[in-house]
Amino acid sequence: MTVFVQFADSTEKRIVSVFGCEQDPSVWPNQGQVGDDDPRLEAFQNGLPDQFDVSSLLGGGGANEVLIGGYNPVSKRD
């Protein structure tokens, strides 16, 4: 299977992102495609945590505070 990826730089030694399809190269530079058995993809996947707390990315407000287009429909803050 082919996987769409973004490399850290033009050397294509390290994968930093994985996509479901090709992206706009002006926004996401250093894109490429690798096989699902590529050792660089395996290294990327093994470097990911088993899970992570999304709320920590939102300032620790809790998992119920999800931003939708910049609007938070469940937040009690003004």
TORKOL-97044 format. One line per field, with one value per atom (N, C-alpha, C): residue in three letters; residue number from 1; x, y, z; atom name. Coordinates in nm, 4 decimals. Layout:
BEGIN
drenza = ALA / ...
dolum = NUM / ...
X = X / ...
Y = Y / ...
Z = Z / ...
tipa = CA / ...
This chain:
BEGIN
drenza = MET / MET / MET / THR / THR / THR / VAL / VAL / VAL / PHE / PHE / PHE / VAL / VAL / VAL / GLN / GLN / GLN / PHE / PHE / PHE / ALA / ALA / ALA / ASP / ASP / ASP / SER / SER / SER / THR / THR / THR / GLU / GLU / GLU / LYS / LYS / LYS / ARG / ARG / ARG / ILE / ILE / ILE / VAL / VAL / VAL / SER / SER / SER / VAL / VAL / VAL / PHE / PHE / PHE / GLY / GLY / GLY / CYS / CYS / CYS / GLU / GLU / GLU / GLN / GLN / GLN / ASP / ASP / ASP / PRO / PRO / PRO / SER / SER / SER / VAL / VAL / VAL / TRP / TRP / TRP / PRO / PRO / PRO / ASN / ASN / ASN / GLN / GLN / GLN / GLY / GLY / GLY / GLN / GLN / GLN / VAL / VAL / VAL / GLY / GLY / GLY / ASP / ASP / ASP / ASP / ASP / ASP / ASP / ASP / ASP / PRO / PRO / PRO / ARG / ARG / ARG / LEU / LEU / LEU / GLU / GLU / GLU / ALA / ALA / ALA / PHE / PHE / PHE / GLN / GLN / GLN / ASN / ASN / ASN / GLY / GLY / GLY / LEU / LEU / LEU / PRO / PRO / PRO / ASP / ASP / ASP / GLN / GLN / GLN / PHE / PHE / PHE / ASP / ASP / ASP / VAL / VAL / VAL / SER / SER / SER / SER / SER / SER / LEU / LEU / LEU / LEU / LEU / LEU / GLY / GLY / GLY / GLY / GLY / GLY / GLY / GLY / GLY / GLY / GLY / GLY / ALA / ALA / ALA / ASN / ASN / ASN / GLU / GLU / GLU / VAL / VAL / VAL / LEU / LEU / LEU / ILE / ILE / ILE / GLY / GLY / GLY / GLY / GLY / GLY / TYR / TYR / TYR / ASN / ASN / ASN / PRO / PRO / PRO / VAL / VAL / VAL / SER / SER / SER / LYS / LYS / LYS / ARG / ARG / ARG / ASP / ASP / ASP
dolum = 1 / 1 / 1 / 2 / 2 / 2 / 3 / 3 / 3 / 4 / 4 / 4 / 5 / 5 / 5 / 6 / 6 / 6 / 7 / 7 / 7 / 8 / 8 / 8 / 9 / 9 / 9 / 10 / 10 / 10 / 11 / 11 / 11 / 12 / 12 / 12 / 13 / 13 / 13 / 14 / 14 / 14 / 15 / 15 / 15 / 16 / 16 / 16 / 17 / 17 / 17 / 18 / 18 / 18 / 19 / 19 / 19 / 20 / 20 / 20 / 21 / 21 / 21 / 22 / 22 / 22 / 23 / 23 / 23 / 24 / 24 / 24 / 25 / 25 / 25 / 26 / 26 / 26 / 27 / 27 / 27 / 28 / 28 / 28 / 29 / 29 / 29 / 30 / 30 / 30 / 31 / 31 / 31 / 32 / 32 / 32 / 33 / 33 / 33 / 34 / 34 / 34 / 35 / 35 / 35 / 36 / 36 / 36 / 37 / 37 / 37 / 38 / 38 / 38 / 39 / 39 / 39 / 40 / 40 / 40 / 41 / 41 / 41 / 42 / 42 / 42 / 43 / 43 / 43 / 44 / 44 / 44 / 45 / 45 / 45 / 46 / 46 / 46 / 47 / 47 / 47 / 48 / 48 / 48 / 49 / 49 / 49 / 50 / 50 / 50 / 51 / 51 / 51 / 52 / 52 / 52 / 53 / 53 / 53 / 54 / 54 / 54 / 55 / 55 / 55 / 56 / 56 / 56 / 57 / 57 / 57 / 58 / 58 / 58 / 59 / 59 / 59 / 60 / 60 / 60 / 61 / 61 / 61 / 62 / 62 / 62 / 63 / 63 / 63 / 64 / 64 / 64 / 65 / 65 / 65 / 66 / 66 / 66 / 67 / 67 / 67 / 68 / 68 / 68 / 69 / 69 / 69 / 70 / 70 / 70 / 71 / 71 / 71 / 72 / 72 / 72 / 73 / 73 / 73 / 74 / 74 / 74 / 75 / 75 / 75 / 76 / 76 / 76 / 77 / 77 / 77 / 78 / 78 / 78
X = 0.0845 / 0.0000 / 0.0893 / 0.0493 / 0.1218 / 0.0694 / 0.1611 / 0.1260 / 0.1823 / 0.0994 / 0.1425 / 0.2043 / 0.3244 / 0.3976 / 0.4576 / 0.5005 / 0.5805 / 0.7118 / 0.8209 / 0.9525 / 0.9973 / 1.0910 / 1.1429 / 1.2110 / 1.2750 / 1.3429 / 1.3632 / 1.4362 / 1.4518 / 1.5387 / 1.6055 / 1.6855 / 1.5976 / 1.4733 / 1.3754 / 1.4223 / 1.4974 / 1.5464 / 1.4487 / 1.3655 / 1.2768 / 1.1370 / 1.0374 / 0.8969 / 0.8455 / 0.7733 / 0.7183 / 0.5660 / 0.5034 / 0.3569 / 0.3117 / 0.1891 / 0.1257 / -0.0097 / -0.0460 / -0.1712 / -0.2511 / -0.3793 / -0.4662 / -0.4603 / -0.4103 / -0.3980 / -0.2924 / -0.2577 / -0.1597 / -0.2127 / -0.1229 / -0.1593 / -0.1001 / -0.1431 / -0.0907 / 0.0566 / 0.1487 / 0.2908 / 0.3350 / 0.2572 / 0.2938 / 0.2642 / 0.1755 / 0.1423 / 0.2214 / 0.2346 / 0.3022 / 0.4211 / 0.5370 / 0.6527 / 0.7129 / 0.7996 / 0.8745 / 0.7850 / 0.6838 / 0.5940 / 0.6523 / 0.6031 / 0.6419 / 0.5465 / 0.5753 / 0.4975 / 0.5940 / 0.5546 / 0.6358 / 0.5454 / 0.6056 / 0.5311 / 0.5067 / 0.4023 / 0.3712 / 0.4758 / 0.5716 / 0.6802 / 0.8115 / 0.8058 / 0.9247 / 0.9759 / 1.1047 / 1.1580 / 1.1429 / 1.1384 / 1.1182 / 0.9773 / 0.8788 / 0.7413 / 0.7301 / 0.7956 / 0.7951 / 0.8569 / 0.9667 / 1.0304 / 0.9365 / 0.8649 / 0.7684 / 0.6582 / 0.6017 / 0.4917 / 0.5369 / 0.6566 / 0.7074 / 0.7390 / 0.7581 / 0.7861 / 0.6624 / 0.5438 / 0.4193 / 0.3809 / 0.3250 / 0.2764 / 0.1560 / 0.1316 / 0.0148 / -0.1125 / -0.1160 / -0.2283 / -0.1774 / -0.2494 / -0.2130 / -0.3391 / -0.3245 / -0.4366 / -0.4556 / -0.5587 / -0.5859 / -0.6123 / -0.6674 / -0.6984 / -0.5722 / -0.4581 / -0.3342 / -0.2997 / -0.3463 / -0.3239 / -0.4188 / -0.5257 / -0.6271 / -0.6158 / -0.5005 / -0.4803 / -0.5294 / -0.5447 / -0.5830 / -0.7274 / -0.8130 / -0.9521 / -1.0384 / -0.9853 / -1.0631 / -1.1080 / -1.1337 / -1.1686 / -1.3016 / -1.3876 / -1.5176 / -1.5081 / -1.3924 / -1.3767 / -1.3091 / -1.3879 / -1.3376 / -1.3631 / -1.2606 / -1.2758 / -1.3280 / -1.4306 / -1.4869 / -1.4798 / -1.3894 / -1.3741 / -1.3487 / -1.2753 / -1.2455 / -1.3544 / -1.4656 / -1.5772 / -1.5874 / -1.5987 / -1.6093 / -1.7517 / -1.8371 / -1.9782 / -2.0047 / -1.9071 / -1.9336 / -1.8600 / -1.7787 / -1.7021 / -1.7922 / -1.7636 / -1.8397 / -1.7703 / -1.6557 / -1.5836 / -1.6456 / -1.6292 / -1.6779 / -1.5860
Y = -0.1176 / 0.0000 / 0.1243 / 0.2258 / 0.3524 / 0.4467 / 0.5143 / 0.6086 / 0.7453 / 0.8483 / 0.9858 / 1.0424 / 1.0976 / 1.1445 / 1.2822 / 1.3440 / 1.4661 / 1.4350 / 1.4666 / 1.4466 / 1.5727 / 1.5572 / 1.6707 / 1.7734 / 1.7252 / 1.8147 / 1.7419 / 1.8038 / 1.7482 / 1.6223 / 1.5881 / 1.4649 / 1.3399 / 1.3570 / 1.2475 / 1.1348 / 1.1709 / 1.0702 / 1.0427 / 1.1446 / 1.1290 / 1.1776 / 1.0946 / 1.1295 / 1.2034 / 1.3145 / 1.3930 / 1.4003 / 1.3611 / 1.3644 / 1.2557 / 1.2101 / 1.1124 / 1.1685 / 1.1533 / 1.2067 / 1.0964 / 1.1176 / 1.0242 / 1.0395 / 1.1543 / 1.1800 / 1.2886 / 1.3150 / 1.4188 / 1.5548 / 1.6386 / 1.7705 / 1.8791 / 2.0028 / 2.1174 / 2.1357 / 2.1197 / 2.1296 / 2.2691 / 2.3721 / 2.5061 / 2.5222 / 2.4387 / 2.4410 / 2.3341 / 2.2188 / 2.1035 / 2.0643 / 2.1269 / 2.0951 / 1.9580 / 1.9123 / 1.7873 / 1.6646 / 1.6602 / 1.5450 / 1.4331 / 1.3147 / 1.1997 / 1.0853 / 0.9747 / 0.8532 / 0.7414 / 0.6596 / 0.5449 / 0.4234 / 0.3075 / 0.1847 / 0.1652 / 0.0901 / 0.0705 / -0.0142 / -0.0704 / -0.1463 / -0.0671 / 0.0623 / 0.1474 / 0.1661 / 0.1455 / 0.1604 / 0.3016 / 0.4028 / 0.5402 / 0.5570 / 0.4923 / 0.4975 / 0.4220 / 0.3088 / 0.2318 / 0.3127 / 0.3831 / 0.4672 / 0.5783 / 0.6405 / 0.7451 / 0.6885 / 0.5748 / 0.5147 / 0.4701 / 0.4171 / 0.3737 / 0.4912 / 0.6091 / 0.7281 / 0.7962 / 0.7525 / 0.8116 / 0.7510 / 0.8298 / 0.7724 / 0.6828 / 0.5883 / 0.5020 / 0.5846 / 0.6898 / 0.7833 / 0.9149 / 1.0214 / 1.1482 / 1.2228 / 1.3108 / 1.3861 / 1.5132 / 1.5158 / 1.6315 / 1.7559 / 1.7396 / 1.8566 / 1.9345 / 1.8676 / 1.9392 / 2.0359 / 2.0070 / 2.0969 / 2.2160 / 2.2040 / 2.3091 / 2.3859 / 2.3848 / 2.4594 / 2.3869 / 2.2556 / 2.1776 / 2.1945 / 2.2417 / 2.2665 / 2.1430 / 2.0293 / 1.9064 / 1.8624 / 1.7347 / 1.6766 / 1.7278 / 1.7825 / 1.8313 / 1.9688 / 2.0313 / 2.1623 / 2.1457 / 2.1303 / 2.1080 / 2.2318 / 2.2786 / 2.3958 / 2.3533 / 2.4191 / 2.3934 / 2.5236 / 2.5299 / 2.6511 / 2.7748 / 2.7603 / 2.8729 / 2.9024 / 2.8292 / 2.8495 / 2.7289 / 2.7510 / 2.6430 / 2.6392 / 2.5496 / 2.5489 / 2.4998 / 2.4345 / 2.3797 / 2.4523 / 2.5494 / 2.6196 / 2.7120 / 2.7201 / 2.8100 / 2.9458 / 2.9593 / 3.0867 / 3.1851 / 3.3141 / 3.4179 / 3.4328
Z = 0.0000 / 0.0000 / 0.0000 / -0.0728 / -0.0786 / 0.0289 / 0.0979 / 0.2034 / 0.1648 / 0.1749 / 0.1474 / 0.2747 / 0.2625 / 0.3799 / 0.3551 / 0.4643 / 0.4584 / 0.5286 / 0.4605 / 0.5179 / 0.5908 / 0.6834 / 0.7602 / 0.6700 / 0.5629 / 0.4692 / 0.3371 / 0.2472 / 0.1124 / 0.1072 / 0.2173 / 0.2180 / 0.2254 / 0.2661 / 0.2764 / 0.3686 / 0.4731 / 0.5677 / 0.6807 / 0.7162 / 0.8323 / 0.7984 / 0.8267 / 0.8054 / 0.9283 / 0.9043 / 1.0148 / 1.0125 / 0.9005 / 0.8895 / 0.7936 / 0.8145 / 0.7260 / 0.6861 / 0.5582 / 0.5057 / 0.4372 / 0.4242 / 0.3541 / 0.2035 / 0.1571 / 0.0136 / -0.0048 / -0.1296 / -0.1588 / -0.1128 / -0.0592 / -0.0084 / -0.0979 / -0.0766 / -0.1500 / -0.1122 / -0.2071 / -0.1740 / -0.1300 / -0.1606 / -0.1137 / 0.0352 / 0.0875 / 0.2303 / 0.3050 / 0.2447 / 0.3054 / 0.2171 / 0.2346 / 0.1501 / 0.1832 / 0.0961 / 0.1154 / 0.1245 / 0.0392 / 0.0370 / -0.0470 / -0.0208 / -0.1000 / -0.0738 / -0.1353 / -0.1155 / -0.0800 / 0.0159 / 0.0557 / 0.0670 / 0.0626 / 0.0855 / 0.2336 / 0.2669 / 0.4088 / 0.4812 / 0.4077 / 0.4693 / 0.4733 / 0.4418 / 0.4401 / 0.5832 / 0.6084 / 0.7447 / 0.8012 / 0.7152 / 0.7640 / 0.8185 / 0.7553 / 0.8043 / 0.9360 / 0.9442 / 1.0688 / 1.1829 / 1.1549 / 1.2574 / 1.3021 / 1.2070 / 1.2407 / 1.3298 / 1.2909 / 1.3669 / 1.5053 / 1.5159 / 1.6462 / 1.7373 / 1.6804 / 1.7596 / 1.8150 / 1.7700 / 1.8189 / 1.9531 / 2.0429 / 2.1687 / 2.1420 / 2.2324 / 2.2178 / 2.2132 / 2.2915 / 2.2913 / 2.3480 / 2.3242 / 2.3855 / 2.4239 / 2.5192 / 2.5738 / 2.4919 / 2.4079 / 2.3224 / 2.4060 / 2.5247 / 2.6069 / 2.6413 / 2.6459 / 2.6744 / 2.5617 / 2.4417 / 2.3295 / 2.3332 / 2.4104 / 2.4190 / 2.5499 / 2.6108 / 2.7334 / 2.8572 / 2.8498 / 2.9660 / 3.0072 / 2.9172 / 2.9514 / 2.9613 / 2.9257 / 2.9323 / 2.7949 / 2.7828 / 2.6532 / 2.6000 / 2.6874 / 2.6409 / 2.5756 / 2.5802 / 2.5179 / 2.3828 / 2.2814 / 2.1468 / 2.0628 / 1.9958 / 1.9102 / 1.7740 / 1.7268 / 1.5949 / 1.5175 / 1.4216 / 1.3414 / 1.4251 / 1.5356 / 1.6220 / 1.7235 / 1.7162 / 1.8082 / 1.8992 / 2.0263 / 2.1230 / 2.1765 / 2.1251 / 2.1639 / 2.3051 / 2.3690 / 2.5018 / 2.6132 / 2.5792 / 2.6808 / 2.7620 / 2.8922 / 2.9794 / 2.9900 / 2.9242 / 2.9277 / 2.8301 / 2.8567 / 2.7649 / 2.6474
tipa = N / CA / C / N / CA / C / N / CA / C / N / CA / C / N / CA / C / N / CA / C / N / CA / C / N / CA / C / N / CA / C / N / CA / C / N / CA / C / N / CA / C / N / CA / C / N / CA / C / N / CA / C / N / CA / C / N / CA / C / N / CA / C / N / CA / C / N / CA / C / N / CA / C / N / CA / C / N / CA / C / N / CA / C / N / CA / C / N / CA / C / N / CA / C / N / CA / C / N / CA / C / N / CA / C / N / CA / C / N / CA / C / N / CA / C / N / CA / C / N / CA / C / N / CA / C / N / CA / C / N / CA / C / N / CA / C / N / CA / C / N / CA / C / N / CA / C / N / CA / C / N / CA / C / N / CA / C / N / CA / C / N / CA / C / N / CA / C / N / CA / C / N / CA / C / N / CA / C / N / CA / C / N / CA / C / N / CA / C / N / CA / C / N / CA / C / N / CA / C / N / CA / C / N / CA / C / N / CA / C / N / CA / C / N / CA / C / N / CA / C / N / CA / C / N / CA / C / N / CA / C / N / CA / C / N / CA / C / N / CA / C / N / CA / C / N / CA / C / N / CA / C / N / CA / C / N / CA / C / N / CA / C / N / CA / C / N / CA / C / N / CA / C
